[in-house]
Amino acid sequence: MKNIGLIGTKIGMSREFLPIGISIPVTVIKIEKGRVIDLIAKDKRGYDAIKVGFGKIKTSKLTKSMKGFYSKKSTEPKKYLKEYRVGNISNFKEGNEIGLEIFKDVRFVDVTSKSIGKGFAGVMKRYNFSGLRASHGVSVSHRSGGSTGQRQDPGKVFKGKKMPGHMGDKIRTTLNLEVIKSDLNNDLIYLKGSIPGSKNTLVFLRNSVKKINKKTILEKNKIFEKEDEKQKKVSVTKETTSTKVEQKKEEIAKKIEKKDIKSE
């Protein structure tokens, strides 16, 4: 189940509080349940895989080949069809639903979505160039990128040169986003940090491919443990001070009572 992914829509951003009291920025994604449409056996292609469909689409928008495919499977057509390799195909059946439960024990995921389009942008906005000088002979071209070509040799601009152009509106993948929590009842998943795209952007999720650096995680856990210990010490000191204050109040009350008795 670890290689299977899901599709969702970005709802927006919020924040969650850890037991320590630290607030974490999170992105909320609404997951759409998928349906197993086809099973691919190892005998046919050399590996076991399943085809999962997501979303709804009209039959009039399908190609002839896809119409024939869905008519053979006797299922309603899906807008997106994704293939996922699995370890054992016997665990799945055609028509089974796949939802957020596959990420039950997953700590980190990779997210693919389309970034927000910024239009035509210059090199200062697009690539963080410093630009030319504000004075001392520079006029009009303060925000330009400077020289792009070279001399007679090679006498050309190399491919990949950072120049002004269309910025954003591209498919980008963010790796190793931490899963803060998941709401199975409402099909919501909360990921730490931000992801590309605006609200209602289509999002593809999968289990993280690259290994996470264990040292950084251990260091973070140590920081959280230290802060937790500090909070415990603070709470203990508060309790001790409150008990001392109460004891002093009781002592003062007893002294006042003794004085009243003597005066009588």
C-alpha positions as CSV (number, residue, x, y, z in Angstrom):
1,M,0.0,0.0,0.0
2,K,3.0,2.3,0.4
3,N,3.3,3.2,-3.3
4,I,-0.4,4.1,-3.8
5,G,-1.2,7.8,-4.1
6,L,-4.3,10.0,-3.7
7,I,-5.8,13.1,-5.4
8,G,-7.3,16.0,-3.5
9,T,-8.0,19.7,-3.6
10,K,-6.2,22.4,-1.6
11,I,-8.7,24.1,0.8
12,G,-6.3,26.6,2.3
13,M,-3.9,27.2,5.2
14,S,-4.4,27.1,8.9
15,R,-2.3,26.4,12.0
16,E,-2.2,23.6,14.6
17,F,-0.9,23.6,18.1
18,L,1.5,20.9,19.5
19,P,1.0,19.7,23.1
20,I,4.1,21.8,24.0
21,G,2.2,25.0,22.8
22,I,4.1,25.7,19.6
23,S,1.9,26.6,16.6
24,I,2.7,25.0,13.2
25,P,1.5,26.4,9.8
26,V,-0.5,23.6,8.0
27,T,-2.0,23.2,4.6
28,V,-5.5,21.5,4.6
29,I,-6.2,19.2,1.7
30,K,-9.6,17.6,0.9
31,I,-9.0,14.0,-0.3
32,E,-11.2,12.5,-3.0
33,K,-11.8,8.8,-2.8
34,G,-10.5,6.7,-5.7
35,R,-11.8,3.5,-7.2
36,V,-9.8,0.5,-8.4
37,I,-10.7,0.1,-12.1
38,D,-8.1,-2.4,-13.4
39,L,-5.6,-4.9,-12.1
40,I,-2.4,-5.5,-13.9
41,A,-0.8,-8.9,-13.3
42,K,2.9,-9.7,-13.2
43,D,2.5,-12.2,-16.1
44,K,1.4,-9.4,-18.5
45,R,3.9,-6.6,-17.8
46,G,6.4,-8.1,-15.4
47,Y,5.1,-6.2,-12.3
48,D,1.9,-6.0,-10.2
49,A,0.0,-2.8,-10.4
50,I,-3.5,-1.3,-10.1
51,K,-5.2,1.5,-12.0
52,V,-7.2,3.9,-9.8
53,G,-9.7,6.4,-11.1
54,F,-10.5,9.7,-9.5
55,G,-13.1,12.4,-10.3
56,K,-16.2,12.4,-12.5
57,I,-16.3,13.1,-16.3
58,K,-19.0,13.1,-19.0
59,T,-18.8,10.2,-21.5
60,S,-19.1,12.7,-24.3
61,K,-15.6,14.1,-23.3
62,L,-13.9,10.6,-23.5
63,T,-12.0,9.3,-26.5
64,K,-13.2,6.2,-28.3
65,S,-10.4,4.0,-26.7
66,M,-11.3,5.2,-23.2
67,K,-15.0,4.6,-23.8
68,G,-14.2,1.0,-24.8
69,F,-12.0,0.6,-21.8
70,Y,-14.7,1.7,-19.3
71,S,-17.4,-0.3,-21.1
72,K,-15.3,-3.4,-20.6
73,K,-14.9,-2.7,-16.9
74,S,-18.6,-1.8,-16.6
75,T,-17.7,1.2,-14.3
76,E,-18.5,4.9,-14.6
77,P,-15.8,6.9,-16.3
78,K,-13.2,8.8,-14.2
79,K,-11.5,12.1,-15.0
80,Y,-8.1,11.0,-13.8
81,L,-6.6,7.5,-14.2
82,K,-3.4,6.7,-12.3
83,E,-1.3,3.5,-12.2
84,Y,0.4,2.4,-9.0
85,R,2.7,-0.5,-8.5
86,V,1.9,-2.8,-5.6
87,G,3.6,-5.6,-3.8
88,N,0.8,-8.1,-4.0
89,I,-2.2,-7.7,-6.4
90,S,-4.3,-10.2,-4.5
91,N,-5.0,-7.6,-1.8
92,F,-7.2,-5.6,-4.3
93,K,-10.4,-6.1,-6.3
94,E,-11.9,-4.2,-9.1
95,G,-14.4,-1.7,-7.7
96,N,-12.8,-1.3,-4.3
97,E,-12.6,2.2,-2.9
98,I,-9.3,3.8,-1.8
99,G,-9.3,6.7,0.6
100,L,-7.3,8.5,3.3
101,E,-6.8,5.2,5.3
102,I,-3.8,4.3,3.1
103,F,-1.9,7.2,4.8
104,K,-2.7,6.0,8.3
105,D,0.9,5.2,9.4
106,V,2.6,7.5,6.9
107,R,4.6,10.4,8.4
108,F,5.9,12.1,5.3
109,V,4.4,12.6,1.8
110,D,5.3,14.2,-1.5
111,V,2.9,16.7,-3.0
112,T,2.6,17.6,-6.7
113,S,0.5,20.6,-7.8
114,K,0.5,23.6,-10.2
115,S,2.1,26.8,-8.9
116,I,0.4,30.2,-9.0
117,G,1.0,32.0,-12.3
118,K,2.8,35.3,-11.9
119,G,2.8,36.4,-15.6
120,F,5.8,37.9,-17.4
121,A,8.4,38.7,-14.8
122,G,11.9,40.2,-14.9
123,V,15.1,38.7,-13.6
124,M,14.9,40.5,-10.2
125,K,11.5,38.9,-9.4
126,R,12.0,35.7,-11.2
127,Y,15.6,34.8,-10.1
128,N,16.3,37.3,-7.3
129,F,18.9,39.2,-9.3
130,S,20.3,42.3,-7.5
131,G,19.9,44.5,-10.6
132,L,22.2,47.3,-11.7
133,R,23.3,50.4,-9.8
134,A,20.8,53.1,-8.9
135,S,23.2,55.9,-10.1
136,H,26.7,56.5,-11.4
137,G,26.0,56.4,-15.1
138,V,23.2,53.8,-15.1
139,S,20.0,55.0,-16.7
140,V,16.7,53.3,-17.5
141,S,18.2,49.8,-17.1
142,H,18.2,49.6,-13.3
143,R,16.3,46.4,-13.1
144,S,17.8,44.7,-16.1
145,G,19.9,41.5,-15.9
146,G,23.0,42.9,-17.5
147,S,25.0,41.3,-20.2
148,T,23.6,38.0,-21.5
149,G,26.0,37.2,-24.4
150,Q,29.8,37.1,-24.5
151,R,32.5,38.1,-27.0
152,Q,33.1,36.9,-30.5
153,D,33.9,33.5,-29.1
154,P,31.4,31.8,-28.4
155,G,29.3,34.7,-29.8
156,K,26.0,33.3,-28.5
157,V,23.7,33.0,-25.5
158,F,23.9,29.6,-23.9
159,K,20.7,27.6,-23.4
160,G,19.3,27.9,-19.9
161,K,20.5,31.4,-19.3
162,K,18.4,33.1,-16.6
163,M,16.4,35.8,-18.4
164,P,13.0,37.5,-18.2
165,G,10.0,35.3,-19.0
166,H,6.8,33.7,-17.8
167,M,6.9,32.9,-14.1
168,G,4.8,30.3,-12.3
169,D,1.9,28.2,-13.6
170,K,4.1,25.1,-13.7
171,I,3.7,21.7,-12.1
172,R,6.0,21.4,-9.1
173,T,6.6,18.7,-6.5
174,T,7.3,19.4,-2.8
175,L,9.1,16.6,-1.1
176,N,8.9,15.2,2.5
177,L,6.0,17.2,3.9
178,E,5.2,16.1,7.4
179,V,1.7,14.8,8.1
180,I,0.5,16.6,11.2
181,K,-2.9,14.9,11.4
182,S,-5.6,13.3,9.3
183,D,-9.4,13.5,9.7
184,L,-10.8,10.2,8.3
185,N,-14.5,11.3,8.9
186,N,-14.2,14.4,6.7
187,D,-11.4,13.1,4.4
188,L,-9.0,15.9,5.4
189,I,-5.2,15.7,5.7
190,Y,-3.1,18.4,7.4
191,L,0.4,18.9,6.1
192,K,3.2,21.0,7.7
193,G,4.1,24.1,5.7
194,S,2.8,25.3,2.3
195,I,2.4,23.7,-1.1
196,P,2.4,25.2,-4.6
197,G,-0.9,26.6,-5.9
198,S,-3.9,28.6,-4.8
199,K,-7.2,27.4,-3.2
200,N,-9.1,24.7,-5.0
201,T,-5.9,23.6,-6.8
202,L,-5.7,19.9,-7.8
203,V,-3.1,18.1,-5.6
204,F,-1.5,14.7,-6.2
205,L,-0.2,13.0,-3.0
206,R,2.1,10.0,-2.6
207,N,4.3,8.4,0.0
208,S,7.7,10.1,0.3
209,V,10.2,8.6,-2.2
210,K,13.5,10.1,-0.8
211,K,14.8,9.1,2.6
212,I,14.5,11.7,5.4
213,N,17.6,12.7,7.3
214,K,17.2,11.1,10.7
215,K,19.6,13.5,12.4
216,T,17.4,16.5,11.8
217,I,14.3,14.7,13.1
218,L,16.2,13.6,16.2
219,E,17.4,17.1,16.8
220,K,13.9,18.5,16.4
221,N,12.6,15.9,18.9
222,K,15.3,16.9,21.4
223,I,14.3,20.5,21.1
224,F,10.7,19.6,21.7
225,E,11.7,17.4,24.7
226,K,13.8,20.2,26.2
227,E,10.9,22.7,25.8
228,D,8.5,20.2,27.4
229,E,10.9,19.8,30.3
230,K,11.2,23.6,30.7
231,Q,7.4,23.8,30.8
232,K,7.2,21.0,33.4
233,K,9.7,22.9,35.6
234,V,7.8,26.1,35.2
235,S,4.6,24.3,36.2
236,V,6.3,22.7,39.2
237,T,7.7,26.1,40.4
238,K,4.3,27.7,40.0
239,E,2.7,24.9,42.1
240,T,5.4,25.3,44.8
241,T,4.9,29.1,44.9
242,S,1.2,28.7,45.1
243,T,1.4,26.2,48.0
244,K,3.9,28.5,49.8
245,V,1.5,31.4,49.5
246,E,-1.4,29.3,50.8
247,Q,0.7,28.2,53.7
248,K,1.7,31.8,54.6
249,K,-2.0,32.8,54.4
250,E,-2.9,30.0,56.8
251,E,-0.1,31.1,59.2
252,I,-1.3,34.7,59.2
253,A,-4.8,33.6,59.8
254,K,-3.7,31.5,62.8
255,K,-1.7,34.4,64.2
256,I,-4.7,36.7,63.9
257,E,-6.9,34.2,65.7
258,K,-4.4,33.9,68.5
259,K,-4.3,37.7,68.9
260,D,-8.1,37.9,69.0
261,I,-8.3,35.2,71.7
262,K,-5.7,37.0,73.9
263,S,-7.5,40.4,73.6
264,E,-10.7,38.7,74.8
